[in-house]
Amino acid sequence: MSLPEQFPQRPIPPLHHVWVAGPGDGRRIFRTALMRSAGLARLGVLWVISMALLIISAQGNTDQIIAWLVVAVLLPVLFVILLLRRSKAQEAIMAPGSVWATGFGANELLIVTPISTLIVDYAALRPPQVVGPAVLLRTRYGASPASLPLELFPPEALTFLNQRTAR
């Protein structure tokens, strides 16, 4: 009986920057990242369009006004509920005293959070975006960014990351 073939292991990049969360950091980073994200603006535009269609349909035909009222009221309520849930999750992950870290290798970025350790190739990342106290990291094909504290990316680290992710 032979052992399964071992694949070569990539080295884990060394830790370069460590950050310890303080009170309110999770909420502050989440709100800043949310308010400056393009997804929120797109949802706002969709809601304005649905409101305009509601007004237009109410003037011509009142049969469909109930459906449009559901869209105009229910969707924003569901959106706010989802935002509150995500905010609570971010606060739990960034609880005071939780330790976060980043490390930079030749071809990969190491992100250590209280719940996971990630090693991401620079080729999979878009250039980072600084938004207030946070750095938004997006993958090339993902829609949702990861918001990390700016303290994990001092200026020289941001410059290095920009050089590695620029395409």
N, C-alpha and C positions, 0 to 999 in steps of 0.2 A: 504494500500500500504506500503510495507516494503522497507527499504533501502537495497542496495546490501551489501553482506557480506564484512566486512573489513578484509583484510589480515594483519598479523602482520608486522610492519615496522621495518627494521633493523636500528640501530642507525648509523648516519653518523660519521665517524672517525673525531677526531679533527685535525685541521691544525697544521702541525709541521714545515714546511719549505716553505718560500715564496721567489719568484724570480721575479725581474722586468727586462724585456728585454731591452737591449741597442741597439745602432745602429749596424747593421751587424750581430747580434747574430743568427737570423734565417738562414741566408745564411751559416754562419760558421758551425752551428750544422748540417744543411742538408748535406752540402758537406762532412763533416767528416763521418757522418753516412753512406752516400752513398758509399764513397770510401772504407769503411771497411765492407760493407755488403757482404754476400756470394752470394746474387742474382746477383750482378753485375759481379762477377767472372763467374757464370754459363752462363750468357748471352754472355760474352766474349768467352767462350769455344764454345758455339753454333755458334757464328759468325765465329770463326776460322774454325770450321768443315764445315760450309757452304762455306767458301772461298776455302777450300781444295777440296770439291766436285765440285765447279765451275772450278777449275783448271783441275781436272781429267776429267770432262765431256767435257771441251773445247778441250782437246787433242784427245779424242776419237770421239766425235760427236758434231758438232757445231750447231745442230738444237735446243738444249735446253739452249744454252748459254744466250739468252735473259732473260729467266725465272730466271736463276741463278744470272744474273746481277741485276735484280729487287730485288731479295732476298738480295744480297750483298750490295746494295746501299740503297734501300728503307727502309728496316728494321732498320738499324742504324740511318737513318734520322728521322724516326718516334720515335725511342727510345729517341733521343736527344730532340725532340720536347716535348715528355711527361715529360722528366726530367726537362726541363725548366718550364713547366707549374706547376709541383709539387714544384719546387724551389720557384716560385712566390707565390704559395699558402702558403708555409711554412713561407716565409718572411712576408706575410700579417698577418698571425696568430701571429708571433713573432715580431710584429712591436714594435719599441722603445716605452717603457712605458707600454706595456701589462704585466699584472700580472698573474703569474702562481704559483700554490701551490700544495703541497702534504701533505697527512696525513696518518697515519698508525694506523689501528685498530687491534683488536685481530685476525680477519679473513679476512680483506679486506684492500685494498689500495685505498685511495681517491686521484684523480688527478683533479685539477681545472685548466682549460684553459680559455682563453678569450671567447671561443665559447661553451664550455660545461663543465659539471661536471660529472666525471665518478667514479663509485665505482666498483672495480674489486676484486673478491675473489682471494686470494693468490693461491688457488688450480687451478685457470685457467691460471696462469702465469708460464712461464719458468723462470729460474734464470736470473737476469739482466746481461747485457753485457756492460761494460764501453768501449767506443770508443772515445778517445780524450775528447772533451768538452761535450759529450753527453752520455746518458744512453739509451740503446736500450731495450725496453720491448716487449716481444713477448707473445702471448697467446699460450697455448699448441697446438692448432689446426690451428692457423692462420699463414699465410706466411709473411705478411708484419709487420715489427716492428714499434713501436711508438718510436720516438726519443725525449727525454726530456732532458733539461739542467742538467748537472752534479751537479749544485748548489742545485737542489732540492733533491739530494741524497748524503748528506755528508757520511763520512765513516761509522758511526754507523748506519745510515739508510740503507746503502747498505748491511752491515752485517746482519741486521735484515731481510731485504728483501730476501737475499740469504738463510737465515735459513728457512724462511716461504715458499719459492718456491722450495727448494731442494727436489728432489724425485729420 
